[in-house]
């Protein structure tokens, strides 16, 4: 009993420790996040990230796969599962002959899963949906005006607080639904300043507060094709969501440097202007093959209808996209008592045609990933620490666009505990 209390305290401390990462985020530098609602979170979980992010046909009694809510049906009937993660990014941004290096920490997720009845499982958690973070500077010389400096910055993003439920319909078949409360703030600012003192400079800030309901559903079917061989199929659908948005516009005319400005005039426009954020539908499907829980191979494909995106009735440089991913996992001997035999080794890759079209060029993305899982025998055989390393490229140098090479390191902790088992006295 004392040991179980210690584990519970450890879980609480773990979640509290990850909470500041979710609330606060240091300076993010991702130029393409200036479009739409920013760059989308493509993480599945700390285990699946090492396999290229495959998820649709993946399920595990001791892992939370929030990308397909039907997977919750596999939760162990006597266990409580918690999962938390955070990432570190290192990127190299290039445009023409100019380069810039950045590093930043990025918010992760916190999820829990547990059984309700024999055929009903549930999961709750908070997961980032998108991230905005950029600071772009430009300077031009205009005839009869002189030097003009332009600076564009953005920050913020969207998060999902989800509640998911899954039901086992019959042997091998399950369905699930995630109901998410989407919330967040988006900030876009532009600053135009003149070298000459006889012009007034301009600072404009557009901010949006977002909140509303977002739904996604899924199904999975797993069947044994031979002894120790299992074939899985999964599919998901996310509906078109019309989410409430509130826009504020702040305009400041000033002289001098903006940090020590002498304000000439300030306007606050449309303080309570309401509208909608339209998030488009997405459809995904995947296949998986498992042999004796030792070898797992999976592949996914997703279609995203981002051409239908709009914010406050205004569209952006978004387009429809197709994302493909594939991955493999190998565990030497899942039933062994030896630490090295129960380690997980993962490899994956993904490719996206991109949701942005800039200067008639799609912003494509390609990434490869490696992962390793370390079992934690201090708790039990199903708790683990997982490390995923991903290297990717986004964008192109054509048409004077930006190419971003990045390295992402994700660390996740999964805790599985038997909380529903009664002890019997002889």
Secondary structure, DSSP 8 states (H G I E B T S, - for coil): -HHHHHHHHHHHHHHHHHHHHHH-------GGGGSTT-EE-----TTGGGGTT--TT---TT---TTSGGGGGGS-TTEEEEEEEEEEEEEEEEETTEEEEEEEEE---EEEEEE-SSSEEEEEEEEEEEEEEEEEEEEEEETTTEEEEEEEEEEEEEEEEEEEEEEEEETTEEEEEEEEEEEEEEEEEEEEEESSTTS-EEEEEEEEEEEEEEEEEEEEEEEEEETTEEEEEEEEEE--EEEEEEEEEEEEEEES-GGG-EEEEEEEEEEEEEEEEEE--EEEEEEEEEETTTEEEEEEEEEE-GGG-EETTB--SB--EEEEEEEEEEES-TT-SSTGGG-EEEEEEEEE--SBEETTEE--EEEEEEEEEEE-TTT-TT-EEEEEEEEEEEE-SGGG--EEEEEEEEEEEEEEEE-S------
